[in-house]
Amino acid sequence: MAQPTTDQSLKDQIFADKVRRARETPIEQKILEGPRLFDMNAEIIKGAIRSQFPGYSDEQVKREYFRRLEIARVIDDAGFFHDVGLIDE
């Protein structure tokens, strides 16, 4: 890999490497990543709930997590937000 000369070129090189790796990843592996990423995100959200409400029991954290998931589903079903594609900065 060539040595980037600026912060932007380093960012561009990192992005290009990520794109190349993603394109080389077999579809089977990409499909298997979905549940793993969902579980990882769930743990991050639960950790945030524990930080916000340190006195919550595991059951209370679980209820709050599912409450937030339901809010996200309602918002998604209502169609408030639409994918506008990639936006150039």
Contacts in CASP RR format, 6 or more apart in sequence:
PFRMAT RR
TARGET T0000
AUTHOR 0000-0000-0000
METHOD contacts of the structure
MODEL  1
MAQPTTDQSLKDQIFADKVRRARETPIEQKILEGPRLFDMNAEIIKGAIR
SQFPGYSDEQVKREYFRRLEIARVIDDAGFFHDVGLIDE
1 13 0 8 1.000
1 17 0 8 1.000
2 13 0 8 1.000
4 10 0 8 1.000
4 12 0 8 1.000
4 13 0 8 1.000
42 65 0 8 1.000
45 65 0 8 1.000
45 68 0 8 1.000
46 61 0 8 1.000
46 62 0 8 1.000
46 65 0 8 1.000
47 61 0 8 1.000
49 56 0 8 1.000
49 61 0 8 1.000
49 64 0 8 1.000
49 65 0 8 1.000
49 68 0 8 1.000
50 56 0 8 1.000
50 61 0 8 1.000
53 60 0 8 1.000
53 61 0 8 1.000
53 64 0 8 1.000
56 64 0 8 1.000
75 81 0 8 1.000
END
